Amino acid sequence: MPKRGPKCKPTALQLIRGNPGKRPIRKIPAKPRTVIPRPPSFISKIAKSEWRRVAKILTELGVLTPLDHAPLAAYCQSYSRFVEAEQAIAEVAKKDPTTRGLTVRTAHGSMKQSALVGISNTAMANMLKFAAEFGMTPSSRASVMPGVVPGNTPEPNPWAHTRPPTRHPHSS
């Protein structure tokens, strides 16, 4: 029987986001390592580049552990497939300004979605699922509270002085 309710979040992400429900937060496990892990050899060149970019950030936030290598590799490879499919669509679009590579004509003369579009859509969906697991999408980090993690000080808002004061409906 599947587990009910929202997925558990890593303790590091809970600390970053704060604790609006005031539920007990699990003790922070000992950080297994602070060294940025090397990308696996089996992922593509684009995926390795993405790995280096996000692994650095996730390690600094304390989110990435050695147990997370497979999901991060899956995210990076999905990112790579998405980029490669979009590049291929752009190449086809140069030769086909009408449909811009989004559709192809079948043997019977009807139009259908290009296989490249399907590959891109699938890779994008997979990439976003894995990204959300690491708190890398706007909605998954919507409640991030800067300054909760030691050493992470929020930047001052340069526009704070331009906001009009908030008026409450019952105040005079």
C-alpha positions in Angstrom: 0.0 0.0 0.0 1.5 3.4 -1.0 2.4 5.9 1.7 -0.1 8.7 2.2 0.5 12.4 2.4 3.3 14.5 1.1 6.8 13.1 0.6 9.3 13.6 3.4 11.8 16.3 2.7 15.5 16.1 3.5 16.3 17.7 6.8 18.6 20.2 5.1 15.7 21.4 2.9 13.4 21.6 6.0 15.9 23.9 7.7 16.2 26.1 4.6 12.5 26.3 4.2 11.7 26.9 7.8 9.1 25.1 9.9 5.7 26.8 9.5 3.8 23.8 10.9 6.0 23.8 14.0 6.4 20.0 13.7 9.5 18.4 15.1 12.4 18.4 12.7 14.5 15.2 12.5 18.0 15.6 13.8 20.4 16.5 11.2 22.4 13.5 10.2 26.2 13.9 10.2 27.2 15.3 6.9 28.7 12.4 5.0 31.0 14.7 2.9 31.4 18.3 1.8 33.5 17.4 -1.3 31.6 18.0 -4.5 31.2 14.5 -6.1 32.6 13.8 -9.5 30.0 13.0 -12.2 29.6 9.4 -13.3 31.5 8.4 -16.4 28.4 7.0 -18.2 26.5 10.3 -18.5 26.9 12.6 -21.5 29.1 15.6 -21.8 26.1 18.0 -21.4 25.0 16.0 -18.4 28.5 16.2 -16.8 28.5 20.0 -17.2 25.0 20.2 -15.5 26.2 17.8 -12.8 29.2 20.1 -12.0 26.9 23.2 -11.9 24.2 21.8 -9.6 26.3 19.4 -7.5 28.3 22.4 -6.2 25.2 24.3 -5.2 23.5 21.2 -3.7 26.6 20.3 -1.7 26.9 23.8 -0.3 23.3 23.6 0.8 23.9 20.2 2.4 21.3 18.6 0.3 23.5 16.3 -1.8 24.9 13.1 -0.2 26.6 10.0 -1.7 23.2 8.3 -1.7 21.9 10.9 -4.1 24.2 10.2 -7.0 21.8 8.0 -9.0 18.9 10.6 -8.8 21.3 13.4 -9.6 22.7 11.5 -12.6 19.1 10.8 -13.8 18.3 14.5 -13.5 21.5 15.5 -15.4 20.9 12.9 -18.1 17.3 14.0 -18.5 18.5 17.6 -18.8 21.0 16.5 -21.5 18.3 14.7 -23.5 16.1 17.7 -23.2 18.9 20.0 -24.5 19.9 17.7 -27.3 16.2 17.2 -28.4 15.7 21.0 -28.4 18.9 21.5 -30.4 17.7 18.9 -33.0 14.3 20.6 -33.2 16.0 23.9 -33.9 18.1 22.3 -36.7 14.9 20.9 -38.3 13.1 24.2 -37.9 15.8 25.9 -40.0 14.8 23.6 -42.9 11.1 23.8 -42.2 9.9 27.3 -41.4 6.2 26.3 -41.6 6.0 23.7 -38.9 9.4 24.6 -37.3 10.2 20.9 -36.7 7.2 20.3 -34.4 5.3 18.1 -36.8 6.1 15.6 -39.5 4.0 14.2 -42.4 3.1 10.5 -42.2 3.2 8.1 -45.1 -0.6 8.7 -45.5 -0.1 12.4 -45.8 -1.5 13.4 -42.4 0.5 15.5 -39.8 1.7 14.2 -36.5 3.9 15.4 -33.7 7.6 14.9 -34.3 9.4 12.2 -32.3 11.9 14.9 -31.2 9.1 16.9 -29.6 8.0 13.7 -27.7 11.6 13.1 -26.6 11.9 16.7 -25.4 8.6 16.6 -23.5 9.5 13.3 -21.8 13.0 14.4 -20.9 11.6 17.7 -19.6 9.0 16.0 -17.4 11.6 13.6 -16.0 14.1 16.5 -15.4 11.5 18.5 -13.5 10.5 15.5 -11.3 14.1 14.9 -10.3 14.8 18.7 -9.9 11.9 19.0 -7.5 13.3 16.2 -5.4 16.4 18.4 -4.8 14.4 21.6 -4.3 15.5 23.0 -7.7 12.2 24.2 -9.0 10.4 27.5 -8.1 7.5 25.7 -6.5 9.6 23.2 -4.6 11.6 26.1 -3.0 8.7 28.6 -2.8 8.9 28.6 1.0 12.7 28.8 1.3 13.6 31.1 4.1 17.0 32.6 3.6 19.2 32.9 6.6 18.0 29.7 8.3 21.1 27.7 7.3 24.2 28.9 9.2 26.4 31.0 7.0 23.6 31.9 4.6 22.7 35.5 5.1 19.9 37.0 3.1 20.7 39.8 0.7 19.0 43.1 1.6 16.1 44.1 -0.6 17.2 47.2 -2.5 13.5 47.9 -3.3 12.1 47.6 0.3 12.0 51.4 0.7 9.8 51.8 -2.4 6.9 49.7 -1.1 3.9 51.5 0.3 3.0 50.5 3.8 0.5 47.6 4.0 -2.9 48.7 5.3 -5.0 46.2 7.1 -8.8 46.3 6.4 -9.7 46.8 10.1 -7.1 49.4 10.9 -7.9 53.1 10.8 
